[in-house]
Amino acid sequence: MNDPHSQKISASGNRPCCVSIYAVSREAGNPSATCFGATRRMHATEFLQKPPETLPSVIVLVGDERALKLSVEQAIVAATLEGDDDAPTKFAGRDADLKTVRDELLTVSMWGDLRVVIVEDASDFVSNNRAALETYAEKPAKKSLLILDVKSMPKNTRLYKILAKSGLVVDCTELKGAALNRWIVDAAKCQYGKTIDAAAVGLLIELAGPNLGLLDQELSKLASYVGDLPNIDADAVRRLVGGWKAETTWAMTDAVRDGRLGDALTALDKLLNSGESPYRILGGVSYVFRKLTVATELSRQGINLKTALKQAGAFPHEVDPASAYLRRIGRPRAERISNWLLTADTSLKGGSRISERAQLELLLVQLSGQTAV
């Protein structure tokens, strides 16, 4: 980069092992990663995997993923500050005033060549001091690095346009799809020395959600749970993640499968009364019954039903009861499972006027085989 205010990242090995547990390869399918040199905007995972050779004097961390923001901050501090006695200066955005922050930026560091100033939760700070920050961003202090932690940074603002030319915007936003799956695999390997099955990855996301901080906590627990075993499988995830709510969800899906609709509705009532999210409940149901839709299609192609269930990812202890379930409800109904799941998902997202409870009850009734096709 040609920015005269940019700070060169040391090549002396200051970066932590694996850069960060939040690193993910560009091949992981991250749609928001872009060339830093072209736009001065990149996703946090790209930054952590391959940081730019130099850093500008103003960096904005945008998004809701706190874990990513902390990892980026740690990587910047490790790469720019020289010793244990040198630390960044942090301000809480809700209490920070512009003069104090600016004075800190203009003060020469007593301990090193560079001063790092971080304003956390800075959305209000930026809104209240936008004009002054625009002026500063155009001509920042040469020996300081300002990091602003905000929820959003609209592209049509003048501050964003200035940073797009001379600063850096780092997207700390939720990962999705293949990028999220790859992050989990990489985190398990880099941080905990474990491999993790594709089925386990999918179930972990269904139970814990996409928040990277929570996922890392679950991976830590899972690594301890499997002990000396090298791999984390879906059965370990099912047993450990989610606590009693997850166990109740599995009991509910088992009851639906076995034709005990009353027990299933009782379990659903317990989950909803405890405050469990309807979307998480649907996620657990979908995780179980999507495998049955895959098995149904494989069976239609001529594959033995039990073999089809194994290929679809059913656990060994699930094969016999799942086979009995599909035979009980019959192929016409089994072929409608996918549509029922999709309809429930659409309805919970606002596509229906009936209550979330009623929508989930209807889905359980449909899946149980106790309504007409």
Secondary structure, DSSP 8 states (H G I E B T S, - for coil): ---TT-EE---SS-S-TTS-TT---GGG--TT---HHHHSEEEHHHHHHS--SEE-SEEEEESS-HHHHHHHHHHHHHHH--STT---EEEETTT--HHHHHHHHHS--SSSS-EEEEEES-HHHHHHTHHHHHHHHHS--TTEEEEEEES---TTSHHHHHHHHHSEEEE-----HHHHHHHHHHHHHHHH--EE-HHHHHHHHHHH-S-HHHHHHHHHHHHHHHTT-SEE-HHHHHHHTTHHHHHHHHHHHHHHHTT-HHHHHHHHHHHHHTT--HHHHHHHHHHHHHHHHHHHHHHHTT--HHHHHHHTT--GGGHHHHHHHHHHH-HHHHTTHHHHHHHHHHIIIII-SS-HHHHHHHHHHHHHT-S--
